[in-house]
């Protein structure tokens, strides 16, 4: 695993864990952290022996959005109409979210405390979200004069345009109860012990699935809202047949009939 300055990347068997590690700042995002996250997500994507990613924040908070001190310390605007170098710097976080959103592995976000701005976006790019009672989501950035630019498409697809419009124009925070109602997450926990138990159970469930089947299902689900239905159905049929022709499907069917575990479920 790689040593980063702002995040931790660890591996336990088939499970990778990425932890935002600036607890004194509630894991607020700096440019350096955003670059490290994109690199870590890319490493997970390319490691096909990894089957689950767990994303979490250190110190009882998931992520408090952009680091305001870093944002306030801006270089002067370029003169003579030159392109602003800050635009690609902030656009980069969108690329990190795209990698997270499209990982072939299953992803679990464990959200405690603040999950606003970029933290809200990362949760909405995860397949499964575990919510501690303390979880708070929102886009409070307009209150201080800017926006959480790169998270918007991911949050809108997760909760719908209507709820996001309400949250964006009011800048209000939503609690764990409302987060469950909006579909951000469905696993609600009151204690750290509850989180640990829920996380173990989810990982066990995920590891029962065949990795290529999980990756294919994810890809089709993600394509469905933005792709013509006939194209999705054609892709799904071809994908199904392709999976059925792989030896893993025969092994899985045989194990199911014998009431035993298939080989991939033993790790």
C-alpha positions as CSV (number, residue, x, y, z in Angstrom):
1,X,0.0,0.0,0.0
2,X,1.1,3.6,-0.7
3,X,1.9,6.1,2.0
4,X,-0.1,9.3,1.6
5,X,0.0,12.5,3.6
6,X,-3.7,13.1,3.9
7,X,-5.4,9.8,3.6
8,X,-4.8,6.2,4.6
9,X,-5.0,3.2,2.2
10,X,-5.0,-0.2,3.8
11,X,-5.8,-3.7,2.7
12,X,-7.3,-6.6,4.7
13,X,-7.6,-9.6,2.4
14,X,-10.1,-8.8,-0.4
15,X,-11.1,-5.5,1.4
16,X,-9.4,-2.1,0.7
17,X,-10.0,0.7,3.2
18,X,-9.5,4.4,2.3
19,X,-9.7,6.7,5.3
20,X,-9.7,10.5,5.1
21,X,-7.1,11.3,7.7
22,X,-7.3,15.0,8.7
23,X,-9.4,14.6,11.8
24,X,-8.4,18.0,13.2
25,X,-10.1,19.7,10.2
26,X,-13.0,17.2,10.1
27,X,-11.4,15.7,7.0
28,X,-12.0,18.9,4.9
29,X,-10.8,18.5,1.3
30,X,-7.6,20.2,0.1
31,X,-6.2,19.9,-3.4
32,X,-3.6,17.5,-2.1
33,X,-6.2,15.3,-0.5
34,X,-8.3,15.3,-3.6
35,X,-5.3,14.2,-5.7
36,X,-4.5,11.4,-3.2
37,X,-8.1,10.2,-3.3
38,X,-8.1,10.0,-7.1
39,X,-4.8,8.0,-7.0
40,X,-6.1,5.7,-4.3
41,X,-9.4,5.0,-6.1
42,X,-7.5,4.3,-9.2
43,X,-5.3,1.8,-7.4
44,X,-8.3,0.0,-6.1
45,X,-10.0,0.0,-9.5
46,X,-6.9,-1.7,-11.1
47,X,-6.5,-4.3,-8.4
48,X,-8.9,-7.0,-9.4
49,X,-8.0,-9.1,-6.3
50,X,-9.7,-6.4,-4.3
51,X,-13.4,-7.0,-4.0
52,X,-14.7,-4.3,-1.6
53,X,-13.7,-0.7,-0.8
54,X,-14.7,0.8,2.5
55,X,-14.5,4.6,2.6
56,X,-14.5,6.4,6.0
57,X,-13.3,9.5,7.7
58,X,-11.0,9.5,10.8
59,X,-12.1,11.1,14.1
60,X,-15.8,10.8,14.0
61,X,-16.5,12.9,10.8
62,X,-16.7,11.7,7.2
63,X,-15.8,14.9,5.4
64,X,-16.6,18.6,6.0
65,X,-16.4,19.6,2.4
66,X,-13.8,22.0,1.0
67,X,-11.1,23.4,3.2
68,X,-12.1,27.0,3.7
69,X,-8.6,28.2,4.6
70,X,-7.2,26.7,1.4
71,X,-10.0,28.3,-0.6
72,X,-9.5,31.7,0.9
73,X,-5.8,31.6,0.1
74,X,-6.3,32.0,-3.7
75,X,-3.7,33.3,-6.2
76,X,-4.6,36.5,-8.1
77,X,-6.9,36.1,-11.1
78,X,-4.9,35.9,-14.3
79,X,-4.6,39.1,-16.3
80,X,-5.5,39.7,-20.0
81,X,-8.2,37.0,-20.1
82,X,-5.9,34.1,-19.5
83,X,-7.4,30.8,-18.4
84,X,-7.8,30.6,-14.7
85,X,-5.5,27.8,-13.4
86,X,-7.9,27.0,-10.5
87,X,-10.6,25.7,-12.9
88,X,-8.8,22.4,-13.7
89,X,-7.6,22.1,-10.1
90,X,-11.2,22.0,-8.9
91,X,-12.4,20.0,-11.9
92,X,-10.0,17.3,-10.8
93,X,-12.2,16.3,-7.9
94,X,-14.9,15.4,-10.4
95,X,-12.5,13.0,-12.0
96,X,-11.9,11.4,-8.6
97,X,-15.7,11.1,-8.0
98,X,-16.1,9.5,-11.5
99,X,-13.5,6.8,-10.6
100,X,-15.2,6.1,-7.2
101,X,-18.6,6.0,-8.8
102,X,-17.6,3.6,-11.5
103,X,-15.4,1.2,-9.5
104,X,-16.0,-2.4,-10.5
105,X,-15.7,-3.4,-6.8
106,X,-18.5,-2.9,-4.3
107,X,-18.1,0.3,-2.3
108,X,-19.3,1.0,1.3
109,X,-19.2,4.5,2.8
110,X,-19.3,4.7,6.6
111,X,-20.7,8.1,7.4
112,X,-20.3,9.7,10.8
113,X,-20.8,13.4,11.6
114,X,-20.3,15.9,8.8
115,X,-20.8,14.7,5.2
116,X,-21.2,18.0,3.4
117,X,-20.1,19.2,0.0
118,X,-17.5,16.8,-1.3
119,X,-18.3,14.4,1.5
120,X,-22.0,14.3,0.4
121,X,-20.7,13.6,-3.1
122,X,-18.5,10.7,-2.1
123,X,-21.3,9.1,-0.1
124,X,-23.6,9.4,-3.2
125,X,-20.9,7.7,-5.3
126,X,-20.9,4.7,-3.0
127,X,-23.0,1.6,-3.5
128,X,-23.9,1.2,0.2
129,X,-23.9,3.8,2.9
130,X,-23.9,3.1,6.6
131,X,-25.3,6.0,8.6
132,X,-24.3,6.8,12.2
133,X,-27.0,8.7,14.1
134,X,-24.7,11.7,14.0
135,X,-24.5,11.9,10.2
136,X,-25.3,15.3,8.6
137,X,-25.5,15.9,4.9
138,X,-25.9,19.1,2.9
139,X,-24.5,21.7,0.5
140,X,-24.0,24.7,2.8
141,X,-21.5,26.3,0.5
142,X,-23.9,29.0,-0.9
143,X,-24.0,30.5,2.6
144,X,-20.4,31.5,2.2
145,X,-20.6,32.5,-1.4
146,X,-19.7,29.5,-3.6
147,X,-21.0,26.0,-4.6
148,X,-20.0,22.3,-4.3
149,X,-19.5,22.1,-8.1
150,X,-18.3,18.6,-8.8
151,X,-20.8,16.7,-6.6
152,X,-24.0,17.9,-8.2
153,X,-24.7,15.2,-10.8
154,X,-23.9,12.4,-8.4
155,X,-26.1,13.7,-5.7
156,X,-28.9,14.5,-8.1
157,X,-28.9,11.0,-9.4
158,X,-28.9,9.6,-5.9
159,X,-31.7,11.5,-4.3
160,X,-33.5,13.2,-7.3
161,X,-33.5,16.7,-8.7
162,X,-36.4,17.9,-6.5
163,X,-34.8,17.2,-3.1
164,X,-31.4,18.5,-4.2
165,X,-32.9,21.8,-5.4
166,X,-34.5,22.2,-2.0
167,X,-31.3,21.4,-0.1
168,X,-29.2,23.5,-2.4
169,X,-31.2,26.7,-2.2
170,X,-31.9,26.5,1.5
171,X,-28.4,25.3,2.5
172,X,-30.0,23.3,5.2
173,X,-28.4,20.1,6.7
174,X,-30.3,16.9,6.7
175,X,-30.0,14.3,9.5
176,X,-29.7,10.6,9.3
177,X,-33.5,10.1,9.4
178,X,-34.0,12.2,6.3
179,X,-31.0,10.6,4.6
180,X,-32.6,7.2,5.0
181,X,-35.9,8.6,3.5
182,X,-34.1,10.1,0.6
183,X,-32.2,6.9,-0.2
184,X,-28.7,8.2,0.6
185,X,-28.3,5.1,2.9
186,X,-30.4,2.5,4.5
187,X,-28.2,1.0,7.3
188,X,-28.7,3.2,10.4
189,X,-26.5,2.6,13.4
190,X,-26.5,4.2,16.9
191,X,-23.1,3.1,18.1
192,X,-19.6,2.4,16.8
193,X,-20.1,-1.3,17.7
194,X,-23.3,-1.3,15.6
195,X,-21.3,0.1,12.7
196,X,-18.7,-2.5,13.0
197,X,-21.3,-5.3,13.1
198,X,-23.2,-3.9,10.2
199,X,-20.0,-3.4,8.2
200,X,-18.9,-7.0,8.8
201,X,-22.3,-8.3,7.7
202,X,-22.3,-6.3,4.5
203,X,-18.8,-7.4,3.6
204,X,-19.7,-11.0,4.2
205,X,-22.8,-10.6,1.9
206,X,-20.8,-8.9,-0.8
207,X,-18.1,-11.6,-0.8
208,X,-20.7,-14.2,-1.5
209,X,-21.2,-12.6,-4.9
210,X,-19.1,-13.4,-7.9
211,X,-16.8,-10.4,-8.6
212,X,-17.5,-10.1,-12.4
213,X,-21.2,-10.5,-11.9
214,X,-21.2,-7.7,-9.3
215,X,-19.1,-5.4,-11.6
216,X,-21.5,-6.1,-14.5
217,X,-24.6,-5.4,-12.4
218,X,-23.1,-2.2,-11.2
219,X,-22.2,-1.1,-14.7
220,X,-25.7,-1.8,-16.0
221,X,-27.4,0.0,-13.1
222,X,-25.3,3.1,-13.6
223,X,-26.0,3.2,-17.3
224,X,-29.8,2.7,-17.0
225,X,-30.8,6.4,-16.2
226,X,-28.8,7.9,-19.1
227,X,-28.9,5.3,-21.8
228,X,-31.8,4.3,-24.1
229,X,-33.7,1.4,-22.7
230,X,-33.2,-0.8,-25.8
231,X,-29.4,-0.3,-25.6
232,X,-29.4,-1.2,-21.9
233,X,-31.5,-4.3,-22.5
234,X,-29.3,-5.4,-25.4
235,X,-26.2,-4.9,-23.2
236,X,-27.8,-6.8,-20.3
237,X,-28.7,-9.7,-22.5
238,X,-25.2,-9.9,-24.0
239,X,-23.7,-9.5,-20.5
240,X,-25.9,-12.3,-19.1
241,X,-24.9,-14.7,-21.8
242,X,-21.3,-13.8,-21.5
243,X,-21.4,-14.5,-17.7
244,X,-23.3,-17.8,-18.2
245,X,-20.5,-19.0,-20.6
246,X,-17.9,-18.4,-17.9
247,X,-16.9,-21.3,-15.7
248,X,-17.9,-19.3,-12.6
249,X,-21.6,-19.5,-13.5
250,X,-21.4,-23.3,-13.8
251,X,-19.6,-23.5,-10.5
252,X,-22.1,-21.2,-8.8
253,X,-25.1,-23.2,-10.1
254,X,-23.5,-26.4,-9.0
255,X,-22.8,-25.1,-5.5
256,X,-26.3,-23.6,-5.2
257,X,-27.9,-27.0,-6.0
258,X,-25.5,-28.8,-3.6
259,X,-26.2,-26.2,-0.9
260,X,-22.5,-25.4,-0.6
261,X,-20.4,-22.3,-1.2
262,X,-18.9,-21.4,-4.5
263,X,-15.1,-20.9,-4.6
264,X,-15.2,-17.1,-4.6
265,X,-17.3,-17.1,-1.4
266,X,-14.6,-18.8,0.6
267,X,-12.4,-15.7,0.8
